Amino acid sequence: MTTGPDGERGHVELRRYDEADRQAVLELSLRAWEPVFESLRGVLGPSGVFDVLHPDWRDSQRRAVEGVLDDPATTVWSAVLDGMVIGFAAATVREAYGEIVMLAVDPSAQRRGIGGALTTTALAWIAEQGVAVAMVETGGDPGHAPARRVYERAGFAALPVTRYFRRSASPPPRPARSP
């Protein structure tokens, strides 16, 4: 059971992804990741790196989601409310750990516990596979803050990682000289 922003209630069904969910998953993922990509643009924009890496983020993200949906080594779940797909999660098992490789909830359904429920479902599946450790990766920028909250609530411990980007074709900036 979830409660919407206006107090409406509904039952969210979490089930294995079905090919009939494909278009809805692709569309909701683009809506869900739009603020993430805008955040990344803000962080990387001045360097020009964002535009090099993501000249058309919608196209590259759509292809990334399609790759996950089509990967036979990945298990995917759909969250459905009133017959509409409103979220999805995908997980796989690596050599030493299970990984939640993707999670998205439609912006219209966020902040209702659906991301947490999908995470719990993926974690249960990972445990059923006999894997003792689960991992999920997300960004440290403001656009990824909602995802970090979901994972922290699910008991994940953050391992700080810093990635640096720059355009390789441009010369490195010169250090400022002291007057």
N, C-alpha and C positions, 0 to 999 in steps of 0.2 A: 504494500500500500504506500502511496506517495501523496504528499500534499502539494498542490500547486501554489503559485504566487497569490492567487485569489481565494485560497482555502479549498479549492475543489479537490476531490479525492478520486483516485483511480488505482487500479491494480496493474503493476508492471510485470509482464511476463518475461523472464529470461530464458531463452531457448537457444539451441544450436542454430547457427546461421544456416539459412536456406538460400539457394540461388535466387529465389523470388525476392529476397531482401536486397539484392545487389544495388539497384538504382537508388533506393532509399538510403542505403549505407553510404554510397558515394556522395550523394547530395548533402546529407547531414554532416559528413566529415568535412566538406568544404566550408559549410557554415560554421562548424565548431572550430576549425583551425584558422579562420579568417583573422580573429584578433591575435592569434599566436604569430601569424606571419606579419601582421602589422607591427607587433612588438619587435620581431626580429629585424624588420625594416628600420625601425627607429634605432635599434642598437647598432646595426651594421651599416645603415644608410650612408653616413658620411664617408665611409671607406670605399663605397662602390661595390663591396663584396656581395651584398644582398642581391643586387641586380645581376651580377655574374652568376651566382649560385641559383637564383630563382627568377629567371627572366619572365616566366609565367608560372607562378607558384601553384595556381589552380590545376594546371595541366600536370605538373610534376607530382603534386600531392595525389591527384586522381590516379595516376599511374602507380604510385607507391601503395595506395589502398588496394587497387586491383591486384598488385603483386602479392599482397598479404592474403587477400581473399582467394587467390588461385593457388597458393602454396600448399601442397598436400601435407607438409610437415607442420602446418599451423592449424590450430583449432580456433574457431571463431564463434562468438555468441552474439545474439541480437537481443536488445531490450525493446519490448513492444508494449505500447499503451494504446488502448482502444483501437487495435488493429494497425497502428502506425509504428514503424520502426523509428525509435528515438535515440538509439545508442548502439554501440557495438564494442566488443573487446576481442583481442586476438592474442593467443599465447602459443609458445612452442617450447620444446625441450632442447637445450644445448647439451654439450658433453657433461658439464658439471652443475648445471643449474637450469631452472625453468625461467622463461622470460615472457613478460607481458609486452608484446611488441607494438601494440596499438590499442588505444582507448579513445573513444570520442562519444560525446553526448550532445545532441542537438541543443543549441542555445536556448530554445524555448522550453526545454525540459531540464536544464541545469539547476543545481542547488536543491535537488530533491532526493539525493542519495542514490541516484542511478549509477553514477560513476563508481561509487563505493560498492554497490551491489555487483556490478560487472567485475570489479577488481576481486571481490570475495569469490565469485564464481570461477574466475581464472586461477586464483590461488588454490582453490579446492581441486581443480583439475590438475594443476601442477603437482600437488601433493599425491593425488591418485596415481600419477605416473612414477611415483617412488623417488621423486627428487626432493632433497632436503632444503635447497636454497632457491629462492625466487628473486628475480631482478627486474627492475623496470627503469627506463631511462627517460629523463625529461629535461627541459631547459631551465636555466637559472634566471631567465629574463622575466619581466613582469607578465608577459602573455601566458607563461606556463605556471603562474602562481596557483590557479585553481587545480591543476593536475598535481602539483606538489602537495597541496592540502589533502587530496584524496589519498595519495600514497603514504603520507605521514600518518593519517588516521588509520590506514590499514596496517601500520606497524613497520613500514620500511624505514631503514636507516639511510640517511643521505651520505654519499661519498663525494665530497667536493672534487670536481674536475674543472679545470680551466682550459678552454680551447681559445687559441688566438687565430685570427684570420686577417689576411691582407691580400691585396691584389698582387700577384707575382710579377705582372708586367710593369708595375709602376716602381720607381726607385724608392728605397726606404727613406722615411723622413730624416732630415738632418737634425742632430741634437741642437737645442737652443744654446747660443753662446752667452756667456756671462758678460755684462757690460763692463 
